[in-house]
């Protein structure tokens, strides 16, 4: 084994960071092979962008307990993320973004989640909603993502209602789980139109006659309810907000039916990938980072802890050794599945159709199931040590069990993909 790079590592359960090493295997011709958690070699782009996370990791550590207490990420952390442009990493360069690959963005979110899952979750949400910039008119996308430096987040569950008015729509509704909205300049609000107006702009009827669209509104137009009292992902500030009677210009909306296909080709387009094929990578990457953090925390604990009335450390237990290995296999398998899906979506883009969509949803669901299972195993093996809120395993346990509640990681995706594999439709849910 030889050293091929350095990175920051946590020192036990102290919350402090030190310098670690990135190792690789030495090949017969003397070359070395650096590897990521998914087993692949990092690209130059991935090395550059994960280094941005390493630079701000000590700051994330300094503020993560405060974020837990206050249920929102401190401004200093968001400012650091903005300085590194991480909040725009999945936005077109024309709109001030990094336009990084799916693989690189996934690696960044995993690296963030290994330090603070709430921060990773918010950057993932911003990354997913940032993908709508390719669907918006270019002047609007420029205003939202380049002229504005705040987050663009909100609610994509269509819990709002809209009615057509000259030049746009009158919007009413309430949206929950608005992660990162405290730090937003703009909010996206998913809404439905009355059945009589339920035709997309190309005139083709949608299933059930319904039409969903995404409206972008300034945060100042919303009223917030401080209701984010939860177990996991506490620092995301995922509160509820309401909009009453706001008229939204047509140019600030995206027809929901378009998001299942790749955005129209244009010089500013960052990715020829459907929005709904992109979003699962954000949640799944965060889940992987949480599980990777749990594995690191458990290995440290197992070496240091001698259970009550035992004569040897936890690490000497055959049961613990087997459990850790199984957890490692679950997380690694999930990482490999997600990396494969990332490579396929990059190669196929908007041409993969429902076969590609099914593969992505299957990979994300497997990551969700594997990571929560792995963390649950480690939490149990740690015994009473995992009960304390000061324990990283407690934080990982709460965060992963919150993350997998997201629809992109839900086990219902297995049912929907299975139905598709047997010749049925690929539904979101029944």
C-alpha positions as CSV (number, residue, x, y, z in Angstrom):
1,X,0.0,0.0,0.0
2,X,1.3,3.5,-0.8
3,X,0.1,7.0,-0.2
4,X,-1.3,8.9,-3.2
5,X,-3.1,11.8,-1.6
6,X,-4.3,13.4,1.6
7,X,-7.7,14.3,3.0
8,X,-9.3,15.2,6.4
9,X,-10.4,12.4,8.7
10,X,-12.3,12.6,12.0
11,X,-10.3,11.6,15.1
12,X,-12.5,9.1,16.9
13,X,-15.6,10.6,18.5
14,X,-13.9,13.8,19.5
15,X,-15.3,15.9,16.7
16,X,-11.8,17.0,15.8
17,X,-10.2,16.5,12.4
18,X,-6.7,15.5,11.3
19,X,-4.8,14.7,8.1
20,X,-5.5,11.3,6.6
21,X,-4.2,9.6,3.5
22,X,-5.7,8.3,0.3
23,X,-4.1,5.0,-0.6
24,X,-3.9,2.9,-3.7
25,X,-2.6,-0.4,-4.9
26,X,0.8,-0.4,-6.6
27,X,0.6,-2.0,-10.0
28,X,3.2,-4.2,-11.6
29,X,4.6,-1.3,-13.7
30,X,5.0,0.9,-10.7
31,X,1.8,3.0,-11.3
32,X,-0.7,3.6,-8.5
33,X,-4.5,3.5,-8.7
34,X,-6.5,5.9,-6.5
35,X,-10.0,4.7,-5.7
36,X,-13.2,6.3,-4.6
37,X,-15.8,4.6,-2.2
38,X,-17.4,3.2,-5.3
39,X,-14.2,1.5,-6.4
40,X,-13.5,3.8,-9.4
41,X,-10.6,6.1,-10.0
42,X,-11.4,9.8,-9.4
43,X,-11.3,12.1,-12.4
44,X,-9.4,15.3,-12.2
45,X,-12.7,17.1,-11.9
46,X,-13.7,14.9,-9.0
47,X,-10.4,15.5,-7.2
48,X,-10.8,19.2,-7.7
49,X,-14.4,19.4,-6.4
50,X,-14.0,17.1,-3.4
51,X,-11.0,19.2,-2.5
52,X,-13.4,22.0,-2.1
53,X,-15.2,20.0,0.5
54,X,-12.0,19.2,2.3
55,X,-11.2,22.9,2.5
56,X,-14.4,23.7,4.4
57,X,-14.7,20.5,6.4
58,X,-13.3,22.0,9.6
59,X,-16.0,24.8,9.4
60,X,-18.7,22.2,8.9
61,X,-17.5,20.3,12.0
62,X,-17.4,23.6,14.0
63,X,-21.1,24.4,13.3
64,X,-22.8,21.1,12.9
65,X,-23.9,20.8,16.6
66,X,-25.2,24.3,16.4
67,X,-27.2,23.4,13.4
68,X,-28.7,20.4,15.3
69,X,-29.8,22.7,18.2
70,X,-31.2,25.5,16.0
71,X,-32.6,23.1,13.4
72,X,-31.1,25.2,10.6
73,X,-27.6,25.4,9.1
74,X,-25.8,28.6,10.2
75,X,-25.2,31.3,7.6
76,X,-21.4,30.9,7.9
77,X,-21.6,27.4,6.5
78,X,-23.9,28.4,3.6
79,X,-21.5,31.3,2.8
80,X,-18.6,28.8,2.7
81,X,-20.5,26.5,0.3
82,X,-21.3,29.5,-1.9
83,X,-17.7,30.6,-2.0
84,X,-16.8,27.1,-3.3
85,X,-19.7,27.3,-5.7
86,X,-20.9,23.9,-4.4
87,X,-24.5,25.1,-4.4
88,X,-24.3,25.6,-8.2
89,X,-22.2,22.6,-9.0
90,X,-25.0,21.0,-11.1
91,X,-26.0,24.3,-12.9
92,X,-24.9,25.2,-16.4
93,X,-21.7,27.3,-16.7
94,X,-23.7,29.8,-18.6
95,X,-25.8,30.4,-15.5
96,X,-22.8,30.6,-13.2
97,X,-22.6,26.9,-12.3
98,X,-19.9,24.3,-12.3
99,X,-21.7,21.9,-14.7
100,X,-19.9,18.9,-13.1
101,X,-20.5,15.3,-14.1
102,X,-23.1,13.2,-12.3
103,X,-20.2,11.2,-10.8
104,X,-18.4,14.2,-9.5
105,X,-21.5,15.7,-8.0
106,X,-22.3,12.4,-6.3
107,X,-18.8,12.3,-4.8
108,X,-19.2,15.8,-3.5
109,X,-22.4,15.0,-1.7
110,X,-21.0,11.8,-0.2
111,X,-18.0,13.8,1.1
112,X,-20.3,16.4,2.6
113,X,-22.5,13.8,4.2
114,X,-19.6,12.1,5.8
115,X,-19.2,15.3,7.8
116,X,-22.7,16.8,8.0
117,X,-25.6,15.0,6.3
118,X,-27.9,18.1,6.7
119,X,-25.5,20.2,4.7
120,X,-25.3,17.4,2.0
121,X,-29.1,17.1,1.9
122,X,-29.5,20.8,1.2
123,X,-26.9,20.9,-1.5
124,X,-28.5,17.8,-3.0
125,X,-31.9,19.6,-3.1
126,X,-30.3,22.6,-4.6
127,X,-28.6,20.4,-7.2
128,X,-31.8,18.7,-8.1
129,X,-33.9,21.9,-8.4
130,X,-31.0,23.6,-10.2
131,X,-31.6,21.1,-13.0
132,X,-34.8,23.0,-13.8
133,X,-32.6,25.8,-15.1
134,X,-32.3,23.9,-18.3
135,X,-36.1,24.0,-18.7
136,X,-36.6,27.6,-17.8
137,X,-36.3,30.4,-20.4
138,X,-32.7,31.4,-20.5
139,X,-33.2,35.0,-19.2
140,X,-35.2,33.7,-16.2
141,X,-32.6,30.9,-15.5
142,X,-29.9,33.6,-15.6
143,X,-31.7,35.8,-13.1
144,X,-32.4,32.9,-10.7
145,X,-29.1,31.1,-10.8
146,X,-26.4,33.6,-11.9
147,X,-27.6,37.0,-10.8
148,X,-28.8,35.5,-7.5
149,X,-26.4,33.8,-5.2
150,X,-28.9,32.4,-2.7
151,X,-30.4,28.9,-2.8
152,X,-33.3,28.1,-5.1
153,X,-35.2,25.4,-3.3
154,X,-38.8,24.8,-2.3
155,X,-41.5,22.1,-2.7
156,X,-41.9,19.8,-5.7
157,X,-44.8,17.8,-4.3
158,X,-47.8,19.4,-6.1
159,X,-49.7,20.5,-3.0
160,X,-50.6,23.9,-4.5
161,X,-53.4,25.0,-6.9
162,X,-53.2,27.5,-9.7
163,X,-55.7,29.2,-12.0
164,X,-54.8,30.9,-15.3
165,X,-54.8,34.6,-15.5
166,X,-53.6,36.9,-18.3
167,X,-49.8,36.3,-18.7
168,X,-49.5,33.7,-16.0
169,X,-51.2,31.9,-13.1
170,X,-52.6,32.8,-9.7
171,X,-50.9,30.6,-7.1
172,X,-52.2,29.3,-3.8
173,X,-50.9,26.5,-1.6
174,X,-48.8,25.1,1.2
175,X,-45.6,23.2,0.7
176,X,-43.8,21.2,3.4
177,X,-40.2,19.9,3.6
178,X,-38.6,23.1,2.1
179,X,-35.0,22.1,2.9
180,X,-32.6,25.1,2.9
181,X,-35.4,27.6,2.4
182,X,-34.1,29.9,5.1
183,X,-31.1,30.6,2.8
184,X,-33.1,30.8,-0.4
185,X,-33.7,33.8,-2.7
186,X,-36.3,31.9,-4.8
187,X,-38.7,29.1,-4.0
188,X,-40.1,26.5,-6.4
189,X,-43.8,25.6,-5.9
190,X,-45.3,22.6,-7.5
191,X,-49.0,23.1,-8.3
192,X,-51.9,21.6,-10.3
193,X,-54.3,23.3,-12.6
194,X,-58.1,22.8,-12.6
195,X,-59.2,19.9,-14.8
196,X,-60.6,22.3,-17.5
197,X,-57.2,23.8,-18.0
198,X,-55.3,20.5,-17.7
199,X,-53.6,20.5,-21.1
200,X,-49.8,21.0,-21.6
201,X,-48.7,23.6,-24.0
202,X,-48.4,21.1,-26.9
203,X,-52.1,20.3,-26.5
204,X,-51.6,16.6,-25.7
205,X,-53.7,15.3,-22.7
206,X,-51.9,13.9,-19.7
207,X,-53.0,10.8,-17.8
208,X,-56.1,11.5,-15.7
209,X,-56.5,14.9,-17.4
210,X,-54.2,16.6,-14.8
211,X,-51.4,19.0,-15.3
212,X,-48.7,19.8,-12.9
213,X,-46.3,22.7,-13.2
214,X,-43.5,24.3,-11.2
215,X,-43.7,28.0,-10.4
216,X,-40.7,30.0,-9.2
217,X,-41.5,32.8,-6.7
218,X,-39.3,35.2,-4.6
219,X,-39.0,34.0,-1.0
220,X,-40.4,37.3,0.2
221,X,-43.8,36.2,-1.3
222,X,-44.0,33.2,1.1
223,X,-45.1,32.9,4.7
224,X,-43.2,30.3,6.8
225,X,-44.3,28.0,9.6
226,X,-41.6,26.9,12.1
227,X,-42.6,23.2,12.2
228,X,-39.3,21.4,11.6
229,X,-39.1,19.4,14.9
230,X,-37.8,16.0,13.8
231,X,-35.4,13.3,14.7
232,X,-33.0,13.2,11.7
233,X,-31.6,15.8,9.3
234,X,-32.4,18.5,11.8
235,X,-30.1,21.0,10.4
236,X,-31.9,21.3,7.1
237,X,-34.5,23.7,8.3
238,X,-37.1,21.9,6.2
239,X,-40.0,24.0,7.3
240,X,-43.4,24.6,5.7
241,X,-44.3,27.7,3.7
242,X,-47.4,29.1,2.1
243,X,-48.2,31.3,-0.9
244,X,-51.6,33.1,-1.1
245,X,-52.9,34.5,-4.4
246,X,-49.6,35.4,-5.9
247,X,-49.6,36.0,-9.7
248,X,-46.6,34.2,-11.3
249,X,-45.5,35.1,-14.8
250,X,-45.7,32.3,-17.4
251,X,-41.9,32.6,-17.9
252,X,-41.3,31.6,-14.3
253,X,-43.0,28.3,-14.7
254,X,-42.0,24.9,-16.0
255,X,-44.6,22.4,-17.3
256,X,-44.3,19.3,-15.1
257,X,-44.9,17.0,-18.1
258,X,-41.6,18.2,-19.6
259,X,-39.5,17.1,-16.6
260,X,-39.8,13.4,-17.6
261,X,-37.9,14.0,-20.7
262,X,-34.5,15.7,-21.4
263,X,-34.6,19.5,-21.7
264,X,-34.7,21.0,-25.2
265,X,-31.2,21.3,-26.8
266,X,-29.8,24.8,-26.7
267,X,-26.2,26.2,-26.3
268,X,-26.7,26.9,-22.6
269,X,-28.0,23.4,-21.7
270,X,-25.9,21.7,-19.1
271,X,-27.2,18.1,-19.3
272,X,-29.3,16.2,-21.7
273,X,-30.8,14.3,-18.8
274,X,-34.4,14.3,-17.6
275,X,-35.1,16.0,-14.3
276,X,-36.6,12.9,-12.8
277,X,-33.6,10.8,-13.9
278,X,-31.3,13.2,-12.2
279,X,-33.0,13.8,-8.8
280,X,-32.4,10.3,-7.3
281,X,-28.6,10.8,-7.4
282,X,-28.9,13.6,-4.9
283,X,-30.7,11.7,-2.2
284,X,-28.8,8.4,-2.8
285,X,-25.4,10.1,-2.6
286,X,-26.3,11.7,0.7
287,X,-27.5,8.3,2.1
288,X,-24.2,6.7,1.0
289,X,-22.2,9.4,2.8
290,X,-24.1,8.9,6.0
291,X,-23.5,5.2,5.9
292,X,-19.8,5.7,5.1
293,X,-19.6,8.0,8.1
294,X,-21.2,5.3,10.3
295,X,-18.7,2.7,9.1
296,X,-15.8,5.0,10.0
297,X,-17.3,5.9,13.4
298,X,-18.0,2.3,14.2
299,X,-14.5,1.1,13.4
300,X,-13.0,3.7,15.7
301,X,-15.5,2.8,18.5
302,X,-14.9,-1.0,18.1
303,X,-11.2,-0.6,18.6
304,X,-11.6,1.7,21.7
305,X,-14.5,0.2,23.5
306,X,-14.4,-2.8,25.9
307,X,-18.0,-3.9,26.6
308,X,-19.2,-4.2,30.2
309,X,-17.7,-7.3,31.9
310,X,-15.8,-8.2,28.7
311,X,-12.0,-8.8,28.7
312,X,-11.3,-7.7,25.1
313,X,-12.4,-4.8,22.9
314,X,-15.5,-4.8,20.8
315,X,-13.3,-5.3,17.7
316,X,-12.2,-8.8,18.9
317,X,-15.8,-10.1,18.7
318,X,-16.4,-12.5,15.8
319,X,-20.0,-11.3,15.7
320,X,-18.9,-7.7,15.5
321,X,-16.3,-8.5,12.8
322,X,-18.9,-10.3,10.7
323,X,-21.5,-7.6,11.2
324,X,-19.1,-4.9,10.2
325,X,-18.0,-6.8,7.0
326,X,-21.7,-7.3,6.0
327,X,-22.4,-3.6,6.6
328,X,-19.3,-2.7,4.5
329,X,-20.5,-5.0,1.7
330,X,-24.0,-3.4,1.7
331,X,-22.6,0.2,1.4
332,X,-20.1,-0.8,-1.2
333,X,-22.7,-2.6,-3.3
334,X,-24.9,0.5,-3.1
335,X,-22.1,2.8,-4.2
336,X,-21.2,0.5,-7.1
337,X,-24.9,0.4,-8.3
338,X,-25.2,4.2,-8.1
339,X,-21.9,4.7,-9.9
340,X,-23.0,2.4,-12.7
341,X,-26.3,4.3,-13.0
342,X,-24.4,7.6,-13.1
343,X,-22.2,6.3,-16.0
344,X,-25.2,5.0,-17.9
345,X,-27.2,8.2,-17.5
346,X,-24.2,10.2,-18.6
347,X,-23.7,8.0,-21.7
348,X,-27.4,7.7,-22.6
349,X,-28.8,11.1,-21.4
350,X,-32.2,11.7,-22.9
351,X,-32.1,8.6,-25.0
352,X,-32.4,5.9,-22.4
353,X,-36.2,6.1,-22.1
354,X,-38.0,4.2,-19.4
355,X,-35.4,1.5,-19.3
356,X,-32.9,4.0,-18.0
357,X,-35.4,5.6,-15.6
358,X,-36.1,2.2,-14.2
359,X,-32.5,1.4,-13.7
360,X,-31.8,4.7,-11.9
361,X,-34.8,4.2,-9.6
362,X,-33.7,0.7,-8.9
363,X,-30.2,1.8,-8.0
364,X,-31.5,4.6,-5.7
365,X,-33.9,2.3,-3.9
366,X,-31.2,-0.3,-3.4
367,X,-28.9,2.4,-2.0
368,X,-31.7,3.4,0.4
369,X,-32.4,-0.1,1.6
370,X,-28.7,-1.0,1.8
371,X,-27.6,2.1,3.7
372,X,-30.4,2.0,6.3
373,X,-29.7,-1.7,6.9
374,X,-26.0,-1.1,7.3
375,X,-26.4,1.8,9.7
376,X,-29.0,-0.2,11.7
377,X,-26.6,-3.1,12.1
378,X,-23.7,-0.8,13.2
379,X,-26.0,1.0,15.6
380,X,-27.0,-2.3,17.2
381,X,-23.5,-3.7,17.4
382,X,-22.3,-0.6,19.2
383,X,-24.5,-1.3,22.2
384,X,-25.3,1.4,24.6
385,X,-22.7,3.7,23.2
386,X,-24.9,4.5,20.2
387,X,-27.7,5.8,22.5
388,X,-26.0,9.1,23.4
389,X,-26.6,12.1,21.2
390,X,-22.8,12.9,21.3
391,X,-22.3,9.6,19.4
392,X,-21.8,9.9,15.6
393,X,-23.7,6.6,15.3
394,X,-26.7,8.2,16.9
395,X,-26.5,11.1,14.4
396,X,-26.1,8.6,11.5
397,X,-29.0,6.5,12.7
398,X,-31.3,9.4,12.9
399,X,-30.2,11.0,9.6
400,X,-30.3,7.8,7.5
401,X,-33.8,6.9,8.8
402,X,-35.0,10.4,7.9
403,X,-33.3,10.3,4.4
404,X,-34.9,7.1,3.3
405,X,-38.3,8.6,3.8
406,X,-37.8,10.5,0.5
407,X,-39.8,9.1,-2.4
408,X,-36.6,8.6,-4.5
409,X,-35.2,6.2,-1.9
410,X,-38.5,4.6,-0.8
411,X,-39.0,0.8,-1.1
412,X,-42.1,1.3,-3.2
413,X,-39.7,1.9,-6.1
414,X,-38.9,-1.8,-6.1
415,X,-42.6,-2.5,-6.6
416,X,-42.9,0.0,-9.4
417,X,-39.7,-1.1,-11.2
418,X,-40.8,-4.8,-10.8
419,X,-44.1,-4.0,-12.4
420,X,-42.2,-2.3,-15.3
421,X,-39.8,-5.3,-15.7
422,X,-42.9,-7.5,-16.1
423,X,-44.3,-5.4,-18.9
424,X,-46.4,-2.9,-17.0
425,X,-46.1,0.9,-16.8
426,X,-43.4,2.7,-14.9
427,X,-45.4,4.6,-12.3
428,X,-44.2,6.9,-9.6
429,X,-46.6,5.3,-7.2
430,X,-50.0,3.6,-7.4
